[in-house]
Amino acid sequence: MKELEERIRQEGAILSETVLKVDAFLNHQVDTELALATGREFARAFAGEKITKVLTIEASGIQFAMAAGIALQVPFVYAKKKKAVTQSGSVYSAPVHSFTRGETYQVTVDQRYLGPGDKVLIVDDFLATGAALIGLVDIVRESGAELIGVGAVIEKSFQEGRGLLEAKNVRVHSLARIESMKPGEVHFTQDHNESSHRVKEKV
Ligand code: 5GP
C-alpha cells in the first residue's frame, strides 16, 4: 500500500533495527482516513472469502479490525489481555508474549462471539515475531471457526512471524512489508532495486 509506505518513510521513527514507532499516525494518534483505507485494502485482498468476522487483539489492532469490519460489513471482535469483571461466560484463551512490553498475557475471547460457522479474518497492526497473531490463530482453531487468513498493517519481514504463520498453513497479507531498517533508513520488500529511503531520525 503505497500511501502507507510513504507515511512510514515520512513520519515513522526507527528506534533500532527492530523497532519502528508509528505513534503519530497508526497506533497512538490514529489517522482515521488511513485506518479506513487499510480496512478497504484488507477487504479487497480477501474479497470473495465470505468472511463473517474480523478478530484482533487489544489495543493497537482495534482501529484496523474495525476498519476491516466496516469494509466487509461484518462485526469485529477483539481478544482481551486482562479478564474484566463483566466477563462471566466461557472463554477461548491462548498465551501471548508481547514483543514490545516483554510480558506474557493470557488473551481471551468470549465463546459467544466466535464459533463453528464463522469465517475469520485476523487483523493486527504489526507482524513481528508472530506471537500475537499465532495466539489468535490458536483461538480461532480452538473455536471451530474457519480461518481465512491474517492481515497485518506492517510486517517486519526480517523477523520470524510470517514464516511461523505460513508453517501453520495460514495465508498472510501485509500492507507494508519492511525488509530491513535502521535509524534513518527503511527498505520495503518490493524496493529491491531502489536505493534507501530516508526517514525521520529517532525522536
Ligand atoms: P509479535 O507478536 O508479532 O512479535 O508483535 C505483535 C505486537 O507487538 C503488535 O501487535 C504490536 O503492537 C507490537 N509490535 C511489534 N513490533 C513492533 C514495532 O516495531 N513497533 C511497534 N510500535 N509495535 C510493535
Boltz pocket constraint, residues with backbone or C-beta under 6 A from the ligand:
constraints:
  - pocket:
      binder: B
      contacts: [[A, 18], [A, 19], [A, 20], [A, 21], [A, 22], [A, 27], [A, 60], [A, 61], [A, 97], [A, 98], [A, 99], [A, 100], [A, 124], [A, 125], [A, 126], [A, 127], [A, 128], [A, 129], [A, 130], [A, 131], [A, 132], [A, 133], [A, 161]]
      max_distance: 6.0
